[in-house]
Amino acid sequence: MFSLREPAFFTRLREARRILVAGAGGGFDVYAGLPLALALRAAGADVHLASLSFSELHALDLDSWVAEDVAAVRPDTELYGDYFPERALARWLHSQELPDTVYAFPRTGVQPLRAAYRALLEHLGGVDAVVLVDGGTDILMHGDEHGLGTPEEDMASLAAVAGLDEVPHRLVACVGFGVDAYHGVNHSLVLENLAGLDRAGGYLGAFSLPRESHEGAAYLDAVTHAQRCHASHPSIVHGSVAAAVRGEFGDVRFTERTRGSELFVNPLMALYFCVDLPVLARANLYLDRLEGTVLMRQISSAISGFREELPRQRPPRAFPH
């Protein structure tokens, strides 16, 4: 039973004692889970962070691996190159005297990724819940929309965790509504999908990340730290979300990476949209085609093949207001 006094997302996780919060789409997605992890930790849960990584994990030393395809990234983990969001987050966590290990998965197909999740869950002693977090909302695309954004990593994670039937609670939380427009996502269709998930019993509502909350302030500080650590390649998604959390609006400039494009930072970007993961997985029209994949390029091929067979796509729709 849900109540207006508590977001349904947190009601679902109220009894969970050990929770894995994992970035679904790679890169900086794990930062979308930081405020949730802090709130759940304050409520008494043992929370761990993980990320589908874009970093060159194959270059890590053997001591960094706790299982096949599962790296434990700590503040002092060494890796060639300056792009390493997981280490940046581990260093920020260490500076706050918080548990400072961020687990990382290589970019693979569904079968090895699911095996890696199971290995991590065993390493952690089991979990009551897995929360996939997405910076943006393209994980909510079903497959027949005009534009899917950048679906490969999100769908690998969604399919992998959808197969973890032994985990009692599996949820998805998205923050950054609107940022995927650059990659062709039509956000009227995102809202249509959320309405359909609601009818199917899978929509858990939305809530904002307040700037003056402990979690909001921590998120802003962590994103600022991450941007400093990745000055040559800062996160556009979290730069946009952080600007929205600060109350900025419109074409906000925070990196040269957005030169030549016009941003629309607004309060909707600071909202978390939450859904039940198994319901979302059932709504996806091609997820079953990804089941046997081993490599990320096989996921790309499977999605392309599905799109070529579609008799029609749902056309983009403008907001009516």
Disulfide bonds with the S-S distance in Angstrom:
none
